[in-house]
């Protein structure tokens, strides 16, 4: 009977080692992962999207008009400028990412429209936001009327009298 107990204990030990070998990762190998920062890469530098998000929050904080401001043109332009910079860097690394390129172009156009609106409404705010963000934007000029638009061209030739119909 004693021999049967020894065999069972031996089989139990073999079963424990066999069960441990079935796992890809053991508990001891996972203990080091808890100490690492989840947002950091292997070299200790945070990923690009994380730093971009931090800069986005700082930029929005500096350009908002009050604490609860989320809709002013300055706030929106500041956020879009940071996202445009991030997407531009992304497209330099991934030049065939056409869907991102399409989104970038749409965002640039939306920022341009917001800046045009701001230039019409308050020129001092427009100048300050463009200078502080370093944006290259030319404010839209006044739309000329027909006479101003065509004043540099010579007038039409006079109509010949024999071609005019008489009543």
Secondary structure, 3 states (H helix, E strand, C coil): CHHHHHHHHHHHHHHHHHHHHHCCCCHHHHHHHHCCCCCECCCCCECHHHHHHHHHHHHHHHHCCCCCCCCCHHHHHHHHHHHHHHHHHHHHHCCCCHHHHHHHHHHHHHHHHHHHHHHHHCHHHHHHHHHHHCCCCCCCCCCCCHHHHCCCCCCCCCCCHHHCCCC
